[in-house]
Amino acid sequence: MTEDDDPIDSNTCHMTRIFDSPAALAFIDSLRKKHQKAVPLVWRIRQTKCMEEISLINEAARQEVMKTMATEDRINLRNIAKWRQEMGGLKSRHSKWITETEISTVCSSTTISRSGRVRYDANWTDDEKRQCIRCFHWHQDDFESISNVILTKTVDQIKAFYKEHEEILSKSLQSYREVMKSRRMRIDGNIRY
């Protein structure tokens, strides 16, 4: 069947198919004669331009639904639930970066006076000394940053600790730098200064 034989009403949209013209009826009869079985035909009534646009929108929506359903089959919902749970755990750990044990040590080593000022304990525990030495490795002589990390000591107490143990801290800092250089050499393969 050629385009000339195709019964399209030129006054309406191309989706309008009416099979009542003599050429269309002859074509349908020839199909029935060639095939023993009945030929199923789709009869469409005349459509207005609005009806055609609505059917095109419906077809586009149907295709989007099919794409969504195909995508949904590929997504593993168990993995998503597991990821959501892991992210929630990480978020809660991040929000509570001071554990209860750290809070209890801070509260036990500091007291609040009647005037509302916080009194800091002048004695240094072994853990506080280790933390302070580690902070000197990272922050060097930034006493305020170190006091922010070690919540139980003031800036003046950290300065006094530095003056008292300056020789030990300089040796520790030198050994720390040597260790970091050797690690960097293993990673990079060359020495950087």
C-alpha positions as CSV (number, residue, x, y, z in Angstrom):
1,M,0.0,0.0,0.0
2,T,1.5,3.3,-1.0
3,E,1.0,6.7,0.6
4,D,-1.6,7.6,-2.0
5,D,-3.7,4.6,-1.0
6,D,-3.4,5.3,2.7
7,P,-6.7,6.7,3.8
8,I,-5.7,9.8,5.7
9,D,-8.1,12.7,6.0
10,S,-6.1,15.8,5.1
11,N,-8.5,18.1,7.0
12,T,-7.6,16.4,10.4
13,C,-4.5,15.1,12.1
14,H,-2.4,12.2,10.7
15,M,-3.6,9.9,13.5
16,T,-7.1,9.9,12.1
17,R,-7.6,6.8,10.0
18,I,-11.0,6.1,8.4
19,F,-11.3,2.9,6.4
20,D,-14.4,3.7,4.5
21,S,-12.9,4.9,1.2
22,P,-13.2,2.5,-1.8
23,A,-9.4,2.0,-1.9
24,A,-9.1,1.1,1.8
25,L,-12.0,-1.3,1.5
26,A,-10.5,-3.0,-1.5
27,F,-7.2,-3.3,0.3
28,I,-8.9,-4.8,3.4
29,D,-10.7,-7.3,1.1
30,S,-7.4,-8.3,-0.6
31,L,-5.9,-8.9,2.8
32,R,-8.8,-11.2,3.9
33,K,-8.6,-13.2,0.6
34,K,-4.8,-13.8,1.0
35,H,-5.1,-14.8,4.6
36,Q,-7.6,-17.4,5.8
37,K,-7.8,-15.9,9.2
38,A,-9.6,-12.7,10.0
39,V,-7.5,-9.5,9.7
40,P,-7.8,-7.5,12.9
41,L,-8.2,-3.8,12.2
42,V,-8.0,-0.9,14.5
43,W,-10.7,1.5,13.8
44,R,-10.2,5.0,14.9
45,I,-12.7,7.8,15.0
46,R,-11.9,11.2,13.8
47,Q,-9.7,13.1,16.3
48,T,-9.4,16.7,16.9
49,K,-6.0,18.3,17.3
50,C,-6.5,18.5,21.1
51,M,-7.4,14.8,21.3
52,E,-4.2,13.9,19.4
53,E,-2.1,16.1,21.7
54,I,-3.6,14.4,24.7
55,S,-2.9,11.0,23.3
56,L,0.7,12.0,22.6
57,I,1.1,13.3,26.2
58,N,-0.4,10.0,27.5
59,E,2.1,8.0,25.4
60,A,5.0,10.0,26.6
61,A,3.9,9.6,30.2
62,R,3.5,5.8,29.6
63,Q,7.0,5.6,28.3
64,E,8.4,7.5,31.3
65,V,6.6,5.1,33.7
66,M,8.1,2.2,31.8
67,K,11.6,3.7,32.1
68,T,11.0,4.3,35.8
69,M,9.9,0.7,36.3
70,A,12.9,-0.6,34.4
71,T,15.2,1.6,36.5
72,E,13.5,0.4,39.7
73,D,14.3,-3.2,38.9
74,R,18.1,-2.4,38.7
75,I,18.2,-0.6,42.1
76,N,19.1,-2.8,45.1
77,L,16.9,-1.5,47.9
78,R,18.8,-3.5,50.5
79,N,22.0,-1.7,49.6
80,I,20.2,1.7,49.9
81,A,18.8,0.8,53.3
82,K,22.3,-0.4,54.4
83,W,23.9,2.8,53.1
84,R,21.2,4.9,54.9
85,Q,21.9,3.1,58.1
86,E,25.7,3.5,57.8
87,M,25.3,7.2,57.0
88,G,23.1,7.7,60.1
89,G,25.7,6.0,62.2
90,L,28.5,8.2,60.9
91,K,26.3,11.3,61.3
92,S,25.6,10.4,65.0
93,R,29.2,9.7,65.7
94,H,30.3,13.0,64.1
95,S,27.7,14.9,66.1
96,K,28.9,13.3,69.3
97,W,32.6,13.7,69.0
98,I,33.1,14.0,72.7
99,T,32.1,10.6,74.3
100,E,30.7,10.2,77.7
101,T,34.1,9.2,79.1
102,E,35.8,12.3,77.8
103,I,32.9,14.5,79.2
104,S,33.3,12.8,82.6
105,T,37.1,13.4,82.7
106,V,36.5,17.0,81.7
107,C,33.9,17.4,84.4
108,S,36.0,15.7,87.1
109,S,39.2,17.7,86.3
110,T,37.4,21.1,86.1
111,T,35.2,22.7,88.7
112,I,33.0,25.7,88.7
113,S,33.4,28.3,91.4
114,R,30.6,30.4,93.0
115,S,31.4,33.3,90.6
116,G,30.6,31.0,87.7
117,R,34.2,30.8,86.5
118,V,35.7,27.5,85.6
119,R,38.6,26.3,87.7
120,Y,41.1,24.1,86.0
121,D,43.1,21.4,87.7
122,A,46.8,22.3,87.9
123,N,47.9,18.7,88.0
124,W,48.7,17.0,84.7
125,T,47.6,13.4,84.2
126,D,49.6,11.0,82.0
127,D,46.9,11.1,79.3
128,E,46.9,14.9,79.3
129,K,50.7,15.0,78.9
130,R,50.5,12.6,76.0
131,Q,47.8,14.7,74.4
132,C,49.7,17.8,74.9
133,I,52.9,16.4,73.3
134,R,50.9,15.1,70.3
135,C,49.3,18.6,70.0
136,F,52.7,20.2,70.0
137,H,53.6,17.9,67.0
138,W,50.6,19.2,65.1
139,H,50.2,22.8,66.3
140,Q,53.8,23.5,67.4
141,D,53.6,26.7,69.5
142,D,50.0,27.7,69.0
143,F,49.0,27.4,72.6
144,E,45.4,28.5,72.1
145,S,44.7,25.7,69.6
146,I,46.3,23.2,72.0
147,S,44.0,24.4,74.8
148,N,41.0,24.1,72.5
149,V,42.0,20.4,71.9
150,I,42.8,19.7,75.5
151,L,39.7,21.0,77.2
152,T,41.0,20.6,80.7
153,K,43.9,23.1,80.5
154,T,44.2,26.8,79.9
155,V,46.6,28.6,77.6
156,D,48.7,29.7,80.5
157,Q,49.0,26.2,81.9
158,I,50.1,24.9,78.4
159,K,52.7,27.7,78.2
160,A,54.0,26.7,81.6
161,F,54.1,23.1,80.5
162,Y,56.0,24.0,77.4
163,K,58.6,26.1,79.4
164,E,59.0,23.3,81.9
165,H,59.5,20.5,79.4
166,E,61.0,22.5,76.5
167,E,63.9,20.1,76.0
168,I,61.8,17.0,75.9
169,L,59.3,18.6,73.6
170,S,62.0,19.7,71.1
171,K,63.5,16.1,71.1
172,S,60.0,14.7,70.6
173,L,59.3,17.2,67.8
174,Q,62.6,16.4,66.1
175,S,61.9,12.6,66.2
176,Y,58.4,13.2,64.9
177,R,59.7,15.2,61.9
178,E,62.2,12.4,61.1
179,V,59.5,9.8,61.2
180,M,57.3,11.9,58.9
181,K,60.3,12.4,56.5
182,S,60.9,8.6,56.3
183,R,57.2,8.0,55.7
184,R,57.1,10.6,53.0
185,M,60.3,9.1,51.4
186,R,58.5,5.7,51.3
187,I,55.4,7.2,49.7
188,D,57.1,9.6,47.3
189,G,60.4,7.9,46.7
190,N,62.3,11.2,47.1
191,I,63.1,13.6,49.9
192,R,61.1,16.9,50.2
193,Y,62.0,19.8,52.5
